[in-house]
Amino acid sequence: MKTILVCCGSGVATSPQVANKINDYLNDKDLSDKAKATPKPIETAKSTIENDPSIIIYVGIAPADDELQEVLDDHNVVGMVGLPWLTGMGQDEANQKVANIVIKA
């Protein structure tokens, strides 16, 4: 099972909302047996990625800073911004990108 790490400030409001939308999409596309979105606070992102090899996608509410981007690159994790799932604008494209990555993983 692969993991999609979804991070926001505290990990209790925005990231669970985005993770639920991603999980609903994965379920609708019969991909829920391959990957699951998990919400976490942003301050845990780097250590979580460094210690969990199942993570294939990082979704942050804001783009990754340089330090986090280096961790993503070092661990072959695709970084995405979570705004499409919050606004609905570009959500279909973001969902398709997630599906493509999950299918290839």
DSSP file (Angstrom, degrees, kcal/mol; ACC not computed):
  #  RESIDUE AA STRUCTURE BP1 BP2  ACC     N-H-->O    O-->H-N    N-H-->O    O-->H-N    TCO  KAPPA ALPHA  PHI   PSI    X-CA   Y-CA   Z-CA
    1    1 A M              0   0    0      0, 0.0    34,-0.2     0, 0.0     2,-0.2   0.000 360.0 360.0 360.0 124.9    0.0    0.0    0.0
    2    2 A K  E     -a   35   0A   0     32,-3.0    34,-1.7   100,-0.1     2,-0.4  -0.563 360.0-134.6 -90.2 157.3    1.4    3.4   -1.1
    3    3 A T  E     -ab  36  55A   0     51,-2.9    53,-2.6    32,-0.2    54,-1.2  -0.921  10.1-158.5-119.3 138.8    0.8    6.6    0.9
    4    4 A I  E     -ab  37  57A   0     32,-2.5    34,-2.8    -2,-0.4     2,-0.5  -0.964  22.2-148.5-109.7 110.4   -0.1   10.0   -0.2
    5    5 A L  E     -ab  38  58A   0     52,-2.6    54,-3.5    -2,-0.6     2,-0.5  -0.713  12.7-168.7 -86.2 121.9    1.0   12.4    2.5
    6    6 A V  E     -ab  39  59A   0     32,-2.8    34,-2.4    -2,-0.5     2,-0.4  -0.953  10.0-173.8-115.1 119.3   -1.3   15.4    2.8
    7    7 A C  E     +ab  40  60A   0     52,-2.8    54,-1.4    -2,-0.5     2,-0.2  -0.918  15.3 157.3-122.8 139.7    0.0   18.3    5.1
    8    8 A C  E     -a   41   0A   0     32,-1.3    34,-2.7    -2,-0.4    35,-0.2  -0.779  59.0 -73.1-137.2-174.5   -1.4   21.5    6.4
    9    9 A G  S    S+     0   0    0     -2,-0.2    34,-0.5    32,-0.2    33,-0.3   0.923 124.2   4.5 -50.4 -60.6   -0.6   23.7    9.4
   10   10 A S  S    S-     0   0    0     31,-0.2    -1,-0.2    32,-0.1    -3,-0.0   0.615  89.9-127.8-105.6 -15.2   -2.0   21.6   12.2
   11   11 A G  S    S+     0   0    0     29,-0.3    -2,-0.1     1,-0.0    -5,-0.1   0.619  86.8  91.2  79.6  12.7   -3.1   18.5   10.3
   12   12 A V  S    S+     0   0    0     28,-0.1    -1,-0.0     3,-0.1    -3,-0.0   0.518  92.0  17.2-118.3  -6.4   -6.6   18.6   11.8
   13   13 A A  S  > S+     0   0    0      3,-0.0     4,-1.5     4,-0.0     5,-0.1   0.597 124.7  26.8-126.9 -73.8   -8.7   20.7    9.3
   14   14 A T  H  > S+     0   0    0      1,-0.2     4,-2.4     2,-0.2     5,-0.2   0.932 119.2  51.1 -68.4 -47.5   -7.6   21.3    5.8
   15   15 A S  H  > S+     0   0    0      1,-0.2     4,-2.9     2,-0.2    -1,-0.2   0.889 109.7  49.6 -64.5 -38.3   -5.4   18.3    5.2
   16   16 A P  H  > S+     0   0    0      0, 0.0     4,-2.5     0, 0.0    -1,-0.2   0.899 110.6  52.2 -63.7 -35.8   -8.1   15.8    6.4
   17   17 A Q  H  X S+     0   0    0     -4,-1.5     4,-1.7     2,-0.2    -2,-0.2   0.939 114.1  41.8 -61.7 -47.0  -10.5   17.5    4.0
   18   18 A V  H  X S+     0   0    0     -4,-2.4     4,-2.4     2,-0.2     5,-0.2   0.918 113.7  52.7 -66.8 -43.9   -8.1   17.1    1.1
   19   19 A A  H  X S+     0   0    0     -4,-2.9     4,-2.9    -5,-0.2    18,-0.3   0.902 107.8  52.0 -59.4 -41.6   -7.1   13.6    2.1
   20   20 A N  H  X S+     0   0    0     -4,-2.5     4,-2.6     2,-0.2    -1,-0.2   0.907 109.4  49.2 -62.2 -41.6  -10.8   12.6    2.2
   21   21 A K  H  X S+     0   0    0     -4,-1.7     4,-2.0     2,-0.2    -1,-0.2   0.904 113.1  47.0 -64.8 -40.5  -11.4   14.0   -1.3
   22   22 A I  H  X S+     0   0    0     -4,-2.4     4,-2.8     2,-0.2    -2,-0.2   0.927 112.9  48.9 -66.2 -44.0   -8.3   12.1   -2.6
   23   23 A N  H  X S+     0   0    0     -4,-2.9     4,-2.4     2,-0.2    -2,-0.2   0.885 109.5  52.4 -63.7 -38.3   -9.4    8.9   -0.9
   24   24 A D  H  X S+     0   0    0     -4,-2.6     4,-2.5    -5,-0.2    -1,-0.2   0.920 111.2  47.6 -61.4 -42.6  -12.9    9.2   -2.3
   25   25 A Y  H  X S+     0   0    0     -4,-2.0     4,-1.8     2,-0.2    -2,-0.2   0.933 110.9  50.3 -63.7 -46.2  -11.4    9.6   -5.8
   26   26 A L  H  <>S+     0   0    0     -4,-2.8     5,-3.5     1,-0.2     6,-0.7   0.902 111.8  49.0 -59.3 -40.6   -9.1    6.6   -5.3
   27   27 A N  H ><5S+     0   0    0     -4,-2.4     3,-1.5     4,-0.2    -1,-0.2   0.920 109.2  51.6 -63.9 -44.6  -12.1    4.6   -4.2
   28   28 A D  H 3<5S+     0   0    0     -4,-2.5    -1,-0.2     1,-0.3    -2,-0.2   0.815 112.9  46.0 -61.8 -31.0  -14.2    5.7   -7.2
   29   29 A K  T 3<5S-     0   0    0     -4,-1.8    -1,-0.3    -5,-0.1    -2,-0.2   0.237 115.1-114.6 -96.9  12.0  -11.4    4.6   -9.5
   30   30 A D  T < 5S+     0   0    0     -3,-1.5    -3,-0.2    -5,-0.1     3,-0.1   0.852  86.6 115.7  56.8  37.7  -10.8    1.3   -7.8
   31   31 A L    >>< +     0   0    0     -5,-3.5     3,-1.9    -6,-0.2     4,-1.5   0.300  35.4 101.5-113.2   5.7   -7.4    2.3   -6.6
   32   32 A S  T 34 S+     0   0    0     -6,-0.7    -5,-0.1     1,-0.3    -1,-0.1   0.668  78.0  58.8 -69.8 -14.5   -8.0    2.3   -2.9
   33   33 A D  T 34 S+     0   0    0     -7,-0.2    -1,-0.3     1,-0.1     3,-0.1   0.553 109.7  44.8 -85.8  -7.2   -6.3   -1.0   -2.6
   34   34 A K  T <4 S+     0   0    0     -3,-1.9   -32,-3.0     1,-0.3     2,-0.3   0.729 122.5   7.2-104.8 -30.1   -3.1    0.6   -4.0
   35   35 A A  E  <  -a    2   0A   0     -4,-1.5     2,-0.3   -34,-0.2    -1,-0.3  -0.990  52.3-162.7-154.3 157.1   -2.8    3.9   -2.1
   36   36 A K  E     -a    3   0A   0    -34,-1.7   -32,-2.5    -2,-0.3     2,-0.4  -0.995  21.4-128.8-143.9 137.3   -4.3    5.9    0.7
   37   37 A A  E     -a    4   0A   0     -2,-0.3   -32,-0.2   -18,-0.3   -14,-0.1  -0.726  25.8-168.8 -86.2 134.3   -4.1    9.6    1.5
   38   38 A T  E     -a    5   0A   0    -34,-2.8   -32,-2.8    -2,-0.4     2,-0.2  -0.989  13.4-137.2-127.5 125.2   -3.1   10.4    5.1
   39   39 A P  E     +a    6   0A   0      0, 0.0   -32,-0.2     0, 0.0   -34,-0.0  -0.583  30.3 162.2 -83.4 144.6   -3.3   13.8    6.7
   40   40 A K  E     -a    7   0A   0    -34,-2.4   -32,-1.3    -2,-0.2   -29,-0.3  -0.973  43.6 -90.7-150.4 158.9   -0.4   15.1    8.9
   41   41 A P  E >   -a    8   0A   0      0, 0.0     3,-1.8     0, 0.0     4,-0.3  -0.479  38.8-119.3 -69.9 147.9    0.8   18.5   10.3
   42   42 A I  G >  S+     0   0    0    -34,-2.7     3,-1.7   -33,-0.3     4,-0.4   0.821 109.0  65.9 -59.7 -33.4    3.3   20.2    8.1
   43   43 A E  G 3  S+     0   0    0    -34,-0.5     4,-0.3     1,-0.3    -1,-0.3   0.670 101.8  50.1 -67.7 -12.5    6.0   20.2   10.7
   44   44 A T  G <> S+     0   0    0     -3,-1.8     4,-2.5     1,-0.1    -1,-0.3   0.477  84.3  95.3 -97.6  -3.4    6.1   16.4   10.5
   45   45 A A  H <> S+     0   0    0     -3,-1.7     4,-2.7    -4,-0.3     5,-0.3   0.922  83.1  45.6 -57.7 -52.3    6.4   16.2    6.7
   46   46 A K  H  > S+     0   0    0     -4,-0.4     4,-2.5     1,-0.2    -1,-0.2   0.940 117.4  42.2 -60.8 -49.5   10.2   15.9    6.4
   47   47 A S  H  > S+     0   0    0     -4,-0.3     4,-1.5     1,-0.2    -1,-0.2   0.873 113.9  53.1 -67.7 -34.9   10.7   13.3    9.0
   48   48 A T  H  X S+     0   0    0     -4,-2.5     4,-1.1     2,-0.2     3,-0.2   0.940 111.9  44.8 -63.9 -46.0    7.6   11.3    7.9
   49   49 A I  H  < S+     0   0    0     -4,-2.7     3,-0.5    -5,-0.2    -2,-0.2   0.906 112.6  51.7 -64.0 -41.7    8.9   11.2    4.3
   50   50 A E  H  < S+     0   0    0     -4,-2.5    -1,-0.2    -5,-0.3    -2,-0.2   0.796 118.7  36.8 -65.1 -27.8   12.4   10.3    5.4
   51   51 A N  H  < S+     0   0    0     -4,-1.5    -1,-0.2    -3,-0.2    -2,-0.2   0.442 107.8  65.1-107.8  -1.4   11.1    7.4    7.5
   52   52 A D    ><  -     0   0    0     -4,-1.1     3,-1.6    -3,-0.5    -1,-0.2  -0.858  52.2-175.9-127.6  98.3    8.2    6.0    5.4
   53   53 A P  T 3  S+     0   0    0      0, 0.0    -1,-0.1     0, 0.0    -4,-0.1   0.562  78.1  73.9 -70.3  -6.1    9.3    4.5    2.1
   54   54 A S  T 3  S+     0   0    0    -52,-0.1   -51,-2.9     2,-0.0     2,-0.4   0.633  70.5 106.0 -80.6 -11.5    5.6    4.0    1.1
   55   55 A I  E <   +b    3   0A   0     -3,-1.6   -51,-0.2   -53,-0.2     3,-0.1  -0.543  32.4 159.6 -74.8 124.5    5.1    7.7    0.5
   56   56 A I  E     +     0   0A   0    -53,-2.6    22,-2.4    -2,-0.4     2,-0.4   0.599  63.6  35.9-115.3 -21.4    4.9    8.4   -3.3
   57   57 A I  E     -bc   4  78A   0    -54,-1.2   -52,-2.6    20,-0.2     2,-0.5  -0.998  58.8-160.2-137.4 137.9    3.1   11.8   -3.3
   58   58 A Y  E     -bc   5  79A   0     20,-3.2    22,-2.8    -2,-0.4     2,-0.6  -0.984   9.2-168.3-113.9 125.2    3.3   14.8   -1.0
   59   59 A V  E     -bc   6  80A   0    -54,-3.5   -52,-2.8    -2,-0.5     2,-0.3  -0.959   9.6-179.0-114.4 115.0    0.3   17.2   -1.1
   60   60 A G  E     -bc   7  81A   0     20,-2.5    22,-3.2    -2,-0.6    23,-0.3  -0.847  35.4-132.8-110.7 149.9    0.9   20.5    0.7
   61   61 A I  S    S+     0   0    0    -54,-1.4    22,-0.3    -2,-0.3    -1,-0.1   0.859 102.1  31.3 -68.1 -32.4   -1.5   23.3    1.0
   62   62 A A  S    S-     0   0    0     20,-0.1    18,-0.1     1,-0.1     3,-0.1  -0.843 108.9 -85.2-114.7 158.5    1.3   25.6   -0.1
   63   63 A P        -     0   0    0      0, 0.0    -1,-0.1     0, 0.0    -2,-0.1  -0.264  56.2 -92.6 -59.2 150.7    4.2   24.6   -2.4
   64   64 A A        -     0   0    0     -6,-0.1     2,-0.0    -4,-0.1    15,-0.0  -0.381  38.9-125.5 -64.5 139.0    7.2   22.9   -0.7
   65   65 A D     >  -     0   0    0     -3,-0.1     4,-2.9     1,-0.1     5,-0.2  -0.259  36.5 -91.5 -75.0 175.2   10.0   25.2    0.5
   66   66 A D  H  > S+     0   0    0      1,-0.2     4,-1.9     2,-0.2     5,-0.1   0.881 125.7  50.1 -58.6 -41.7   13.5   24.5   -0.7
   67   67 A E  H  > S+     0   0    0      2,-0.2     4,-1.5     1,-0.2    -1,-0.2   0.926 114.3  43.1 -65.3 -45.8   14.4   22.2    2.2
   68   68 A L  H  > S+     0   0    0      1,-0.2     4,-2.6     2,-0.2    -2,-0.2   0.892 110.5  56.7 -66.9 -39.1   11.3   20.1    1.9
   69   69 A Q  H  X S+     0   0    0     -4,-2.9     4,-2.7     1,-0.2    -1,-0.2   0.876 104.1  53.6 -60.4 -37.0   11.7   19.9   -1.9
   70   70 A E  H  X S+     0   0    0     -4,-1.9     4,-2.6    -5,-0.2    -1,-0.2   0.904 109.0  48.4 -63.5 -40.9   15.2   18.5   -1.4
   71   71 A V  H  X S+     0   0    0     -4,-1.5     4,-1.5     2,-0.2    -2,-0.2   0.915 111.5  50.2 -64.6 -43.1   13.7   15.8    0.9
   72   72 A L  H  <>S+     0   0    0     -4,-2.6     5,-2.7     1,-0.2     3,-0.3   0.942 113.0  46.0 -59.3 -47.4   11.0   15.0   -1.8
   73   73 A D  H ><5S+     0   0    0     -4,-2.7     3,-1.2     1,-0.2    -2,-0.2   0.908 110.1  53.6 -62.4 -43.3   13.7   14.8   -4.5
   74   74 A D  H 3<5S+     0   0    0     -4,-2.6    -1,-0.2     1,-0.3    -2,-0.2   0.786 116.7  38.4 -63.1 -27.7   15.9   12.6   -2.4
   75   75 A H  T 3<5S-     0   0    0     -4,-1.5    -1,-0.3    -3,-0.3    -2,-0.2   0.211 110.4-116.2-110.3  13.7   13.1   10.1   -1.7
   76   76 A N  T < 5 +     0   0    0     -3,-1.2     2,-0.5    -4,-0.2    -3,-0.2   0.878  61.0 153.9  53.9  42.8   11.5   10.3   -5.2
   77   77 A V      < -     0   0    0     -5,-2.7     2,-0.4    -6,-0.2   -20,-0.2  -0.888  42.9-129.8-103.8 130.7    8.3   11.7   -3.8
   78   78 A V  E     -c   57   0A   0    -22,-2.4   -20,-3.2    -2,-0.5     2,-0.4  -0.661  21.0-143.8 -80.0 128.3    6.1   13.8   -6.2
   79   79 A G  E     +c   58   0A   0     -2,-0.4     2,-0.3   -22,-0.2   -20,-0.2  -0.783  23.6 172.5 -94.9 136.2    5.1   17.2   -4.7
   80   80 A M  E     -c   59   0A   0    -22,-2.8   -20,-2.5    -2,-0.4     2,-0.4  -0.953  31.0-120.8-136.6 156.6    1.7   18.7   -5.4
   81   81 A V  E     -c   60   0A   0     -2,-0.3   -20,-0.2   -22,-0.2   -19,-0.1  -0.842  16.1-144.5 -98.6 137.1   -0.2   21.7   -4.1
   82   82 A G  S >> S+     0   0    0    -22,-3.2     3,-1.1    -2,-0.4     4,-1.0   0.442  71.8 103.3 -82.6  -0.4   -3.6   20.9   -2.5
   83   83 A L  H >> S+     0   0    0    -23,-0.3     4,-2.7   -22,-0.3     3,-0.7   0.836  72.0  61.9 -54.6 -38.6   -5.4   24.0   -3.7
   84   84 A P  H 3> S+     0   0    0      0, 0.0     4,-2.1     0, 0.0     7,-0.4   0.870 104.7  48.6 -57.7 -34.9   -7.4   22.1   -6.5
   85   85 A W  H <4 S+     0   0    0     -3,-1.1    -2,-0.2     2,-0.2    -3,-0.1   0.738 114.4  46.5 -77.2 -21.0   -9.1   20.0   -3.9
   86   86 A L  H << S+     0   0    0     -4,-1.0    -1,-0.2    -3,-0.7    -3,-0.1   0.855 126.3  25.9 -84.3 -38.3  -10.0   23.0   -1.8
   87   87 A T  H  < S-     0   0    0     -4,-2.7    -2,-0.2     2,-0.2     3,-0.1   0.689  93.5-130.2 -99.2 -21.6  -11.3   25.2   -4.5
   88   88 A G    ><  +     0   0    0     -4,-2.1     3,-1.1    -5,-0.4     2,-0.7   0.211  68.7 126.5  85.9 -15.5  -12.4   22.6   -7.1
   89   89 A M  T 3  S-     0   0    0     -6,-0.3    -1,-0.3     1,-0.3    -2,-0.2  -0.678  85.7   0.0 -80.1 114.0  -10.5   24.5   -9.8
   90   90 A G  T 3> S+     0   0    0     -2,-0.7     4,-2.3    -3,-0.1    -1,-0.3   0.555  92.1 130.1  86.1   9.3   -8.2   22.0  -11.5
   91   91 A Q  H <>  +     0   0    0     -3,-1.1     4,-3.0    -7,-0.4     5,-0.2   0.889  68.2  53.9 -65.8 -39.2   -9.4   19.1   -9.3
   92   92 A D  H  > S+     0   0    0     -4,-0.4     4,-2.2     1,-0.2    -1,-0.2   0.928 111.7  45.5 -60.7 -43.9  -10.0   16.8  -12.2
   93   93 A E  H  > S+     0   0    0      2,-0.2     4,-2.2     1,-0.2    -1,-0.2   0.901 113.7  49.2 -65.5 -41.4   -6.5   17.3  -13.5
   94   94 A A  H  X S+     0   0    0     -4,-2.3     4,-2.3     2,-0.2    -2,-0.2   0.917 111.0  50.1 -64.9 -43.0   -5.0   16.9  -10.0
   95   95 A N  H  X S+     0   0    0     -4,-3.0     4,-2.7     1,-0.2    -2,-0.2   0.916 109.9  50.7 -60.2 -42.8   -7.0   13.7   -9.5
   96   96 A Q  H  X S+     0   0    0     -4,-2.2     4,-2.7    -5,-0.2    -1,-0.2   0.895 108.6  51.8 -63.9 -39.8   -5.8   12.3  -12.8
   97   97 A K  H  X S+     0   0    0     -4,-2.2     4,-2.1     2,-0.2    -1,-0.2   0.924 110.4  48.7 -61.4 -44.3   -2.1   13.1  -11.9
   98   98 A V  H  X S+     0   0    0     -4,-2.3     4,-2.7     1,-0.2     5,-0.2   0.942 111.5  49.7 -59.4 -48.0   -2.6   11.2   -8.6
   99   99 A A  H  X S+     0   0    0     -4,-2.7     4,-2.8     1,-0.2     5,-0.2   0.917 109.4  51.1 -59.0 -44.8   -4.1    8.3  -10.4
  100  100 A N  H  X S+     0   0    0     -4,-2.7     4,-1.7     1,-0.2    -1,-0.2   0.905 112.6  45.9 -59.9 -42.4   -1.3    8.1  -12.9
  101  101 A I  H  X S+     0   0    0     -4,-2.1     4,-1.4     2,-0.2    -2,-0.2   0.916 113.4  49.0 -68.2 -42.7    1.3    8.1  -10.2
  102  102 A V  H  < S+     0   0    0     -4,-2.7     3,-0.3     1,-0.2    -2,-0.2   0.916 110.5  50.9 -63.1 -43.2   -0.5    5.5   -8.1
  103  103 A I  H  < S+     0   0    0     -4,-2.8    -1,-0.2     1,-0.2    -2,-0.2   0.879 112.8  45.9 -63.3 -37.6   -0.9    3.2  -11.2
  104  104 A K  H  <        0   0    0     -4,-1.7    -1,-0.2     1,-0.2    -2,-0.2   0.716 360.0 360.0 -76.7 -21.0    2.8    3.5  -12.0
  105  105 A A     <        0   0    0     -4,-1.4    -1,-0.2    -3,-0.3    -2,-0.2   0.486 360.0 360.0 -71.3 360.0    3.9    2.9   -8.4
